[in-house]
Amino acid sequence: MAGIIDFIDKAYSGFLMIFDRYLSNFTAALLILFIGFIIARLVERILNKIASELELNMLFSKATSYYLDLENMISKVIAGIIYIITILLVLNQLDLTYTLFYIIGIFLVAVIVISFVLAAKDFLPNAVAGLKIGKSGKVKEGRLISLKSVQGTVQKIGLLETKVLSKSKDIIHIPNVLIAKELKV
């Protein structure tokens, strides 16, 4: 019987110790979040007032003849940086920084890989067709070409596309894949 009570006492003590650690981390994280957001908001307002007193918008528009709301932009960018730092501090307090950066890193790598794959889908066929068109000699700058939907004079043959000046004086960019297919290059 004493063994069961001792086991329950140790388990309960361990649970309280873990709960206390996480509760204190969570409380500290909430405190950091609250203070960080207050500081960011105060800095934003102070910078906005300083920028307004310096009349940055007017100075910029006189110097460049363009209107840009620098007063708000500068204060919002600095506040945004403070918000980001606050969130990073909160994540660090909760021991989630490494995990979150790992997930974000994987997501960014996936986005980059997908972007390259989608770009290569159009790039590679057009580049190969552009090289074939250049080698074949069937299409040359200054010559008249006639495709199903376009008729005009070739202005420039590029690696990915060919510029054609139509009879109505419009410049049309035609992907080299379409020209190679239609002219059987």
C-alpha positions as CSV (number, residue, x, y, z in Angstrom):
1,M,0.0,0.0,0.0
2,A,2.8,2.4,0.8
3,G,4.4,1.7,-2.6
4,I,1.2,2.8,-4.4
5,I,0.9,6.0,-2.3
6,D,4.6,6.7,-3.0
7,F,4.1,6.2,-6.7
8,I,1.1,8.5,-6.8
9,D,3.0,11.1,-4.8
10,K,6.0,11.0,-7.2
11,A,3.7,11.1,-10.3
12,Y,1.7,14.0,-8.9
13,S,4.9,15.9,-7.9
14,G,6.3,15.3,-11.4
15,F,3.1,16.5,-13.0
16,L,3.0,19.7,-10.9
17,M,6.7,20.4,-11.7
18,I,6.0,20.1,-15.5
19,F,2.8,22.0,-15.2
20,D,4.5,24.8,-13.2
21,R,7.3,25.0,-15.7
22,Y,4.9,25.3,-18.7
23,L,2.6,27.6,-16.9
24,S,5.4,30.0,-16.0
25,N,6.7,29.9,-19.6
26,F,3.2,30.6,-20.9
27,T,2.7,33.4,-18.5
28,A,6.0,34.9,-19.4
29,A,5.2,34.6,-23.1
30,L,1.9,36.4,-22.6
31,L,3.7,39.2,-20.7
32,I,6.3,39.6,-23.4
33,L,3.6,39.7,-26.1
34,F,1.6,42.3,-24.2
35,I,4.5,44.5,-23.5
36,G,6.0,44.1,-27.0
37,F,2.7,45.1,-28.7
38,I,2.3,48.1,-26.4
39,I,5.9,49.3,-27.1
40,A,5.3,48.8,-30.9
41,R,2.1,50.9,-30.8
42,L,3.7,53.7,-28.8
43,V,6.8,53.8,-31.1
44,E,4.5,53.9,-34.1
45,R,2.6,56.9,-32.7
46,I,5.7,58.7,-31.6
47,L,7.4,58.3,-34.9
48,N,4.3,59.3,-36.8
49,K,4.1,62.6,-34.8
50,I,7.9,63.3,-35.3
51,A,7.6,62.6,-39.0
52,S,4.5,64.9,-39.2
53,E,6.3,67.7,-37.4
54,L,9.2,67.3,-39.8
55,E,6.7,67.4,-42.7
56,L,8.4,64.5,-44.5
57,N,5.6,64.0,-47.0
58,M,5.8,67.6,-48.2
59,L,9.6,67.5,-48.3
60,F,9.6,64.3,-50.3
61,S,6.9,65.5,-52.8
62,K,8.9,68.8,-53.3
63,A,12.1,66.9,-53.9
64,T,10.7,64.3,-56.3
65,S,7.3,65.7,-57.4
66,Y,5.7,62.4,-56.3
67,Y,3.4,62.0,-53.3
68,L,4.4,59.2,-50.9
69,D,3.0,58.9,-47.4
70,L,6.4,58.5,-45.8
71,E,5.2,59.6,-42.4
72,N,2.9,56.6,-42.0
73,M,5.1,54.2,-43.9
74,I,8.2,54.8,-41.7
75,S,6.3,54.5,-38.5
76,K,4.4,51.3,-39.7
77,V,7.6,49.6,-40.9
78,I,9.4,50.3,-37.5
79,A,6.3,49.1,-35.6
80,G,6.2,46.0,-37.8
81,I,9.8,45.2,-37.0
82,I,9.0,45.5,-33.3
83,Y,6.0,43.2,-33.7
84,I,8.1,40.6,-35.5
85,I,10.8,40.8,-32.8
86,T,8.1,40.4,-30.1
87,I,6.6,37.4,-31.8
88,L,10.1,35.8,-32.1
89,L,10.7,36.4,-28.4
90,V,7.4,34.8,-27.5
91,L,8.1,31.8,-29.6
92,N,11.6,31.5,-28.0
93,Q,10.0,31.7,-24.6
94,L,7.7,28.8,-25.5
95,D,10.6,26.8,-27.0
96,L,8.9,26.9,-30.5
97,T,11.5,29.0,-32.4
98,Y,13.4,26.1,-33.9
99,T,10.3,24.1,-34.8
100,L,8.6,27.1,-36.4
101,F,11.8,28.1,-38.4
102,Y,12.1,24.5,-39.5
103,I,8.5,24.5,-40.8
104,I,8.9,27.9,-42.5
105,G,12.2,26.7,-44.1
106,I,10.5,23.6,-45.5
107,F,7.6,25.7,-46.8
108,L,10.0,28.2,-48.5
109,V,12.0,25.5,-50.1
110,A,8.8,23.9,-51.4
111,V,7.6,27.2,-52.8
112,I,10.9,27.8,-54.5
113,V,11.0,24.3,-56.0
114,I,7.5,24.6,-57.3
115,S,8.2,28.0,-58.8
116,F,11.2,26.6,-60.6
117,V,9.3,23.6,-61.9
118,L,6.4,25.8,-63.2
119,A,8.9,28.3,-64.8
120,A,10.9,25.4,-66.4
121,K,7.6,24.1,-67.9
122,D,7.4,27.1,-70.2
123,F,11.1,28.0,-70.4
124,L,12.6,24.7,-71.6
125,P,10.3,24.0,-74.6
126,N,10.5,27.6,-75.8
127,A,14.3,27.7,-75.4
128,V,14.7,24.4,-77.4
129,A,12.3,25.7,-80.1
130,G,14.2,29.0,-80.2
131,L,17.5,27.2,-80.8
132,K,15.9,25.0,-83.5
133,I,14.4,28.1,-85.2
134,G,17.8,29.8,-85.2
135,K,19.5,26.8,-86.7
136,S,16.9,26.0,-89.3
137,G,16.9,29.3,-91.1
138,K,13.2,29.1,-92.0
139,V,12.5,32.2,-89.9
140,K,14.7,35.2,-90.2
141,E,14.4,38.8,-89.1
142,G,12.7,41.0,-91.8
143,R,11.0,38.1,-93.5
144,L,7.2,37.7,-93.8
145,I,5.7,34.8,-91.9
146,S,2.2,33.5,-91.9
147,L,0.8,31.4,-89.1
148,K,-2.8,30.3,-88.5
149,S,-3.6,33.3,-86.4
150,V,-0.8,35.8,-87.2
151,Q,0.7,37.2,-90.3
152,G,3.5,39.7,-90.3
153,T,7.1,40.6,-90.5
154,V,9.6,39.1,-88.1
155,Q,11.2,41.9,-86.0
156,K,13.4,39.9,-83.6
157,I,14.0,36.2,-82.8
158,G,14.7,35.6,-79.2
159,L,15.5,32.5,-77.2
160,L,11.9,32.2,-75.9
161,E,9.8,34.3,-78.2
162,T,9.7,35.9,-81.6
163,K,8.4,39.5,-82.1
164,V,6.3,39.9,-85.2
165,L,5.0,43.2,-86.6
166,S,1.5,42.6,-88.0
167,K,0.0,44.4,-91.0
168,S,-1.9,46.6,-88.6
169,K,1.4,47.7,-87.1
170,D,0.9,45.8,-83.8
171,I,3.9,44.0,-82.3
172,I,3.0,40.5,-81.4
173,H,5.1,38.2,-79.1
174,I,4.8,34.6,-80.2
175,P,6.2,31.8,-78.1
176,N,8.8,29.9,-80.1
177,V,7.1,26.6,-79.5
178,L,4.1,27.7,-81.5
179,I,6.2,28.9,-84.4
180,A,8.3,25.6,-84.4
181,K,5.1,23.5,-84.4
182,E,3.4,25.4,-87.1
183,L,6.4,25.8,-89.4
184,K,7.6,22.3,-88.6
185,V,11.1,23.4,-87.7
